[in-house]
């Protein structure tokens, strides 16, 4: 499911090195590089204030982006982002060129569906999430912005694993390709620290005896 279209306007940059990058950032720009696609890496820069608007969207990190630079458009995915250690500022980005026939590996978020209606939650238990995203491999044209996992039927003590995720056509989970021992848990329902409703009842009955 694709719900956003991201167009990233960029400028070519020729200056390299830490000093050049610092000067660039002082002008409100962010240094970046776009590489891959059997072409030489190209140094570019982006407007920081516009970039912050893009990265506020979860789907920006798992979406085929349109990078416009020097009058041309290229399709790419974001492969790395570097943040300032204590400021809400991006200091560098890496983009990977892709086309419809490119096989790519990306980290995509998991959206949990039905948490509020799960029987386990209604009985006073809580969800624990071992994962909030997963690495997938697919053609660029099949890249999902997120993957859904239905947890609406989960009871206390239930857990769901990677193999329980229903994947879009043409998409594989990287961990599962390494064998069944990599079928890791994604989410479980556990009793709250004070115990579930049944445990509380049992405790009260025990105290009365």
N, C-alpha and C positions, 0 to 999 in steps of 0.2 A: 504494500500500500504506500503510495507516494502522495504526500500532502503538501509539500513545499517545493518551490523552485528557487534555487539560489544562484544568483548571478554575482560574481565577484569581479569588480573592476580592479585591475592591477597596472602598475607601471614597471617598465624595465629599469633595472639599476645596474650600474657598471662598477661602482665602488665596492670593494670587498674589505673584510676585516672587521675587528671589533670596534675600532674607532669610527669607521664609516657607518656601522650599524647604530652606534650611539648617537651620531649626528642625525641619522635618519629618524630615530625615535623622537628626538627633540622637536622635530617638525610635525609630529603627529602621525608618522607613518610606521609601518611594521615591516621589517625585512622578512622575506620568504624565499623559498626555492620551489620550482616545479621541475620534476624529473620523470624519467621513464619513457615508454613509448618509442624505444629505439632512437631517441633523440638526446642531444646533450642537455644537461641540467641548465636551467635558466634562472638567474637571480631576478626577483621581482619585489615590489613593495606594495602594501595595501594601506588604505586609510584606517587608522585605528578605531575611530568612532563608529565607522560603518561596520568594521569587523566585529566589534562588540555586540552590535545588533544581531549579526548572523549567529555568533556562538551562543547567544541566549536561547537558541532553538536546539533542542536535543537532536533533531534530525539532521542538523548541519554536519554532525560528526559521522553520519552513515548514509550519505546522500551523494549522488553524482552531481558535482558542481560544474558550473560553467565559468571558466576563468577567461576574462577578456583582457588581453594585453597586446599592445602594439597593433591594434586594429584587427586582431584575430581572436577567435574563440577556441578554447580547448576544454575538453571534458577531463575532469580530475576528481579524485577523492582526497580528503585530508588524511594524511598518515601520521602526523605528529604536530603537537602544539606545545609551545613552551611558555609558561606563565612567569611573571615576575614573582619572586619568592614571597613578597608580602603586600604587593599592590594588586588591585584588580586590573592588571594590564597584560596583554599578550606581547611577548618579546620576539617570537619567531614561529614560523609555520613551515611545514613540509607538505607539498601536494604531489600526488602520483598521477600521471597522465593515464587515462583509460579510454577504451572504446568498447563497443557492444560485445566484442569477442574476447575481451580481456578477462582472464580468470583472476579474481582478486580475493584476498583474505582481509576481512574487516571485522571489527568489534561492533556489534549492534546491541541496543538495549532490549531488555525483556519487559513487556508490559503484562502485569498480572491482572487477569480478568476475574471478577467475582469475589474478591476478598471480603467484601462487606456482607455477603450472603452465605458464606461457607458455614456449614453446620458446626464445625469446630470452633469457629469464632463466636457464633451465637451461644455456645455453651461456656464461654468465658476464656477460651484459650487464645493464643496469638500466633501469628505467622512469624517464622524466622527465614530470612532470605540468605542463602549461601551465595547466590549470584544475582546480579541485577543486569548483566549483559553476557553475551557469549560471542566467541569468535566463529565466524562462518566463512565458507568458501563457495564461490559461485561466479557465474559470468556477471560482468558489470551491469548488464541489462536486467539481471534478476535480483540485484541487491535490494533487500528490504530495509526500510528505515528502522523497523523494530520487528520483534517477534512476540506473538501473544502466547500466553500460557494460562489456560482456564483452570482456576483453583476453586471454583464455586462449589464443588462436591466434596471437598476435603474435610475429614473428621480429625479429632484429636489423635495424634500419633501417625497420621498419614504423612508421606513425603512424595515428592515428584522429582524425577531425575531428567537428565538431558534427553534421554530417549522418549520421554513423555511429551516433548515439545512437538507440535505439528508444524512442519516446515513448509514454506512455499515451494512450489515446483522449482527444481534446479538448484536448491540451496542445501548445503550440507554443514553440519556442525563439525568443526575441526577435531575436537577432542574425541568424538565418536569414531572417527576414522582410524584412531590409534588402538582400537580394541575395546571389548566390553568392560574391562577394568577401568576404563576412563569415563564410564557412564556415571558422572558425578551427580550428587544431589543438588537441586536448585532451590527448593523451598520445602518447608515442613511446618506442621502445626504442633505446637508444644504447649504444655500447661503453663500458666502464669506462675510467677514465683510463689504466690500464695496458694497455688493449687487450683484446679478446676472445680466446677460445681459438685461433681461426684466425690472428689477428694474431701471437700469441705463437709459434705453430708456424712461421709464415713468417719471423719474425725469427730463430728458431733455425736454420732451414735456410739463411738468408742468411749467418749468421755462420759456418756450417760450410764454405761454398764458398771 
